[in-house]
Amino acid sequence: MLFSVISRRGSMINYLLTYIILIGSLLAADSPRSSVLRTEYGFIDYANRVIISRGMANISQKNSSTDALMVIEKNIKFSKGEARSRARENLLDLIKLVHFDSRTVGEIMVGDKLIESRIKTLVGSAYQQGEIEYLERNEVAIALAINMSGLAEILIDASGYMSEGVAQSAYLMTRAATPKSERTSGIVIDARNIYHIPAMVPKVFNEDEKLVYGPRYYTRSRSVNRGPMGYAHSMEDGNVRRRVGNNPLLVEAVASNDDINLTISNLDAERIRAAEKKFGLLTNCKVLVLLK
């Protein structure tokens, strides 16, 4: 009976608090072009830069005539540990599916044992997402999460990025001389008409395959903490204003053979370069991709 009471409280309250918003976003994301990749044991959310897994375990039914309450508490504690362990295993499997660039994290781990070891350590430090769930079938479930910034800190090299000293100097005078109402606040790349797979550090090229946006345009710290690009599904999404402000430059992605990196027209590439010189948009990673 005690299991039943715990079950009803947990499943009605904790589930709602922990998952209703997150699951709602998942149900709206049925396409591989979505910013959310789902599996049966969790999901990767590129828009919010978080990876969340779930682990479940049965609550043992061992009984004792001496102290039933103590035995029940011990059984629940053991089951929590088992659920947490499974959540960690699932989290590692999810991380391996993350697209870093054209490679998945799993592919990178195979070729670099140090990175593999550091990622496993990161998984061990994952934080609990929401409350522990006590389900109706005498099961306990625990969700664990990591932020992509922690993963990026491991994966992103120190070389090839803009130096911190240069990052703020080039455009400050030009931006200050432009009235606020006339300033371009960010760049939105509309990729809703093409097939695009989100990634942690994608690049943007023009039609001549020349780099328009990539690591040398921003600092390593911004790439780790902010991410080179944001993702959203419409201009009304809250991520748009947070990432690119109220007056972004809108360009369209064009189809290419590359599903990870984006291609834009040569004309739009020149528009972006001009805006960068005036307002430092690429330098500050004020770039967002609209997904279907």
Phi and psi in degrees as a GROMACS rama.xvg file:
@    title "Ramachandran Plot"
@    xaxis  label "Phi"
@    yaxis  label "Psi"
@TYPE xy
-60.8524  -39.8598  LEU-2
-57.7068  -41.7416  PHE-3
-63.8511  -41.1948  SER-4
-65.0871  -47.7763  VAL-5
-59.3137  -41.5444  ILE-6
-58.599  -49.2851  SER-7
-63.3948  -44.0734  ARG-8
-63.6763  -47.0509  ARG-9
-65.6278  -46.0401  GLY-10
-69.6899  -30.6165  SER-11
-81.6679  -37.3706  MET-12
-97.002  -55.2928  ILE-13
-65.0971  -39.9614  ASN-14
-60.6498  -45.4905  TYR-15
-61.8874  -45.662  LEU-16
-65.4048  -38.1081  LEU-17
-85.0187  -38.1478  THR-18
-118.798  -13.1393  TYR-19
-61.8399  -41.7674  ILE-20
-70.8012  -43.9633  ILE-21
-65.5419  -44.8332  LEU-22
-66.5384  -34.0962  ILE-23
-58.7468  -41.6862  GLY-24
-68.5053  -33.5105  SER-25
-67.3416  -41.3537  LEU-26
-63.501  -25.1523  LEU-27
-84.7589  -2.57933  ALA-28
-118.72  77.4506  ALA-29
-93.2267  -7.33872  ASP-30
-103.449  147.643  SER-31
-65.4551  -10.4142  PRO-32
-82.2292  -8.14142  ARG-33
-65.1853  159.831  SER-34
-78.791  -3.43227  SER-35
-119.386  124.341  VAL-36
-104.387  121.095  LEU-37
-104.844  146.983  ARG-38
-132.456  178.636  THR-39
-71.2378  -13.098  GLU-40
-120.683  16.1889  TYR-41
153.899  -164.026  GLY-42
-155.403  158.077  PHE-43
-111.928  120.196  ILE-44
-111.016  100.255  ASP-45
-72.5104  -29.2227  TYR-46
-67.4469  -42.5267  ALA-47
-99.7756  2.66092  ASN-48
55.7769  51.5463  ARG-49
-141.835  148.277  VAL-50
-124.224  124.97  ILE-51
-127.793  129.782  ILE-52
-120.762  165.883  SER-53
-135.189  135.045  ARG-54
-124.114  143.225  GLY-55
-128.287  153.817  MET-56
-151.446  149.645  ALA-57
-75.7621  142.624  ASN-58
-84.7097  122.394  ILE-59
-59.9108  144.093  SER-60
-103.865  20.1864  GLN-61
-63.325  134.985  LYS-62
-119.226  160.295  ASN-63
-148.089  138.876  SER-64
-78.875  -13.9162  SER-65
-79.5407  -54.1831  THR-66
-145.47  84.2583  ASP-67
-60.5844  -40.7971  ALA-68
-63.9197  -42.2531  LEU-69
-64.2731  -39.8304  MET-70
-65.2093  -42.3316  VAL-71
-61.0991  -45.9565  ILE-72
-60.8507  -40.1286  GLU-73
-65.4615  -41.9014  LYS-74
-62.386  -42.7048  ASN-75
-64.602  -42.0909  ILE-76
-60.7892  -43.1765  LYS-77
-62.6691  -42.7351  PHE-78
-66.6811  -36.9863  SER-79
-60.1956  -43.9818  LYS-80
-62.5401  -39.0694  GLY-81
-67.5847  -41.7442  GLU-82
-64.6238  -40.2312  ALA-83
-64.5287  -40.7984  ARG-84
-62.7162  -41.5603  SER-85
-68.2019  -35.9251  ARG-86
-63.4894  -38.1114  ALA-87
-65.3094  -43.2174  ARG-88
-60.1875  -43.8754  GLU-89
-66.5792  -36.2105  ASN-90
-64.2463  -42.0214  LEU-91
-62.7647  -41.2818  LEU-92
-62.6516  -39.1417  ASP-93
-64.9372  -44.9931  LEU-94
-57.9211  -36.9311  ILE-95
-63.6988  -22.2717  LYS-96
-86.5485  -12.1021  LEU-97
-65.2759  133.337  VAL-98
-83.9029  115.217  HIS-99
-78.4614  -58.5037  PHE-100
-134.285  -120.956  ASP-101
-76.9141  -8.76773  SER-102
-103.816  150.195  ARG-103
-85.3026  160.323  THR-104
-62.2086  -35.7508  VAL-105
-59.4924  -40.5791  GLY-106
-65.1844  -39.1199  GLU-107
-65.8827  -41.2316  ILE-108
-62.4583  -36.8877  MET-109
-60.5932  -36.8638  VAL-110
-92.7733  -2.23605  GLY-111
-144.709  101.307  ASP-112
-69.2361  -28.3663  LYS-113
-66.6041  -45.1721  LEU-114
-62.0124  -41.8652  ILE-115
-57.827  -44.4958  GLU-116
-64.5868  -41.7412  SER-117
-67.9986  -35.947  ARG-118
-68.0479  -38.9315  ILE-119
-63.9521  -36.0332  LYS-120
-65.5458  -40.5795  THR-121
-60.1473  -43.4897  LEU-122
-61.0097  -38.6314  VAL-123
-63.7681  -23.0855  GLY-124
-100.954  11.4928  SER-125
-58.1479  144.83  ALA-126
-94.4435  153.35  TYR-127
-75.0035  130.934  GLN-128
-98.7712  107.232  GLN-129
76.5561  -166.887  GLY-130
-88.6331  158.062  GLU-131
-67.9391  137.486  ILE-132
-99.5017  136.453  GLU-133
-112.278  111.195  TYR-134
-92.5981  166.268  LEU-135
-71.6682  -19.2541  GLU-136
-97.6497  34.8499  ARG-137
56.123  45.9717  ASN-138
-122.381  154.278  GLU-139
-122.297  141.467  VAL-140
-131.215  139.706  ALA-141
-131.622  134.687  ILE-142
-106.052  134.709  ALA-143
-120.919  151.287  LEU-144
-142.886  153.079  ALA-145
-132.93  150.972  ILE-146
-86.8903  147.592  ASN-147
-65.3702  -21.4151  MET-148
-61.38  -37.968  SER-149
-65.7016  -39.1332  GLY-150
-68.4484  -40.6944  LEU-151
-63.1403  -37.1119  ALA-152
-58.5147  -32.7209  GLU-153
-80.3038  -39.6619  ILE-154
-88.776  -27.8235  LEU-155
-85.6279  124.007  ILE-156
-66.6436  161.075  ASP-157
-80.9491  -23.1577  ALA-158
-96.126  161.368  SER-159
89.6467  3.7775  GLY-160
-111.489  159.921  TYR-161
-62.4609  141.118  MET-162
-73.3184  149.987  SER-163
-60.9771  -33.9573  GLU-164
-68.6846  -31.0839  GLY-165
-83.3218  -23.7869  VAL-166
-56.7277  -35.9878  ALA-167
-103.771  -4.86972  GLN-168
-86.7913  -35.2008  SER-169
-67.0015  -37.6591  ALA-170
-109.968  -3.87893  TYR-171
-60.786  -42.787  LEU-172
-67.8062  -41.7001  MET-173
-64.3212  -43.0773  THR-174
-64.7312  -40.3818  ARG-175
-64.3404  -29.9199  ALA-176
-81.6005  -8.51079  ALA-177
-99.2515  129.163  THR-178
-56.0084  144.748  PRO-179
-56.6905  -36.2985  LYS-180
-68.0668  -17.5307  SER-181
-105.25  0.319643  GLU-182
-80.3999  136.572  ARG-183
-79.691  126.112  THR-184
-96.5759  -10.6524  SER-185
176.28  -175.621  GLY-186
-129.025  128.222  ILE-187
-114.077  124.255  VAL-188
-104.484  114.413  ILE-189
-84.7765  106.974  ASP-190
-111.72  23.0111  ALA-191
-72.9209  -14.6323  ARG-192
-101.883  6.19699  ASN-193
-129.054  168.934  ILE-194
-86.4206  120.608  TYR-195
-141.01  130.321  HIS-196
-100.414  122.37  ILE-197
-61.8852  153.077  PRO-198
-149.472  167.477  ALA-199
-74.29  -40.7552  MET-200
-134.839  65.0212  VAL-201
-73.3064  164.01  PRO-202
-117.356  164.705  LYS-203
-122.81  131.067  VAL-204
-122.319  159.539  PHE-205
-90.8861  -176.685  ASN-206
-67.5913  -18.1815  GLU-207
-92.3321  10.7998  ASP-208
65.1026  27.3362  GLU-209
-92.7136  138.889  LYS-210
-66.4598  126.851  LEU-211
-102.031  -35.8403  VAL-212
-149.544  124.503  TYR-213
-169.847  -170.524  GLY-214
-53.1607  -35.1574  PRO-215
-72.5695  -5.75242  ARG-216
-94.5244  -7.23364  TYR-217
-145.661  166.879  TYR-218
-83.4847  160.083  THR-219
-62.6277  -40.0329  ARG-220
-62.2354  -37.4636  SER-221
-69.6329  -38.0386  ARG-222
-62.7325  -38.9924  SER-223
-72.2683  -51.006  VAL-224
-83.4629  -32.9707  ASN-225
-109.478  -31.9888  ARG-226
86.0758  139.69  GLY-227
-61.2392  -33.1175  PRO-228
-135.28  148.415  MET-229
-100.185  166.446  GLY-230
-132.019  143.637  TYR-231
-153.318  174.561  ALA-232
-116.354  -10.2895  HIS-233
-159.043  164.125  SER-234
-69.4387  -14.9408  MET-235
-85.5373  -8.44217  GLU-236
-62.9785  138.023  ASP-237
-60.3681  -26.8605  GLY-238
-64.4495  -25.7643  ASN-239
-65.3562  -54.0904  VAL-240
-63.5592  -40.6344  ARG-241
-62.9576  -34.5207  ARG-242
-89.8953  -44.6813  ARG-243
-123.196  7.55227  VAL-244
75.2415  -162.59  GLY-245
-95.8344  -11.2881  ASN-246
-134.379  61.7182  ASN-247
-79.9121  156.713  PRO-248
-83.6319  126.566  LEU-249
-105.014  124.482  LEU-250
-129.536  162.724  VAL-251
-110.272  138.944  GLU-252
-76.8186  146.114  ALA-253
-111.631  154.798  VAL-254
-65.5019  143.999  ALA-255
-151.49  177.885  SER-256
-83.0063  -3.9678  ASN-257
-100.159  116.318  ASP-258
-84.6947  -14.2289  ASP-259
-98.8578  -57.1618  ILE-260
-80.4615  153.157  ASN-261
-104.339  150.011  LEU-262
-120.901  135.259  THR-263
-125.449  166.47  ILE-264
-67.8592  157.671  SER-265
-60.9553  -37.1331  ASN-266
-64.3739  -45.8987  LEU-267
-65.4359  -33.3142  ASP-268
-61.9544  -40.3305  ALA-269
-67.7375  -36.799  GLU-270
-62.8902  -40.3643  ARG-271
-66.8955  -42.5324  ILE-272
-61.9292  -40.2863  ARG-273
-64.6797  -41.8733  ALA-274
-66.7603  -35.1478  ALA-275
-64.2028  -41.9574  GLU-276
-61.8499  -34.9431  LYS-277
-84.9762  -36.411  LYS-278
-127.647  -3.5835  PHE-279
62.7702  40.241  GLY-280
-72.2969  -41.9522  LEU-281
-69.7636  -39.6633  LEU-282
-56.6822  -36.6232  THR-283
-97.8754  12.1952  ASN-284
55.8238  37.0758  CYS-285
-89.2916  63.1114  LYS-286
-129.666  135.427  VAL-287
-138.152  142.389  LEU-288
-110.818  130.376  VAL-289
-90.0352  126.008  LEU-290
-108.049  152.696  LEU-291
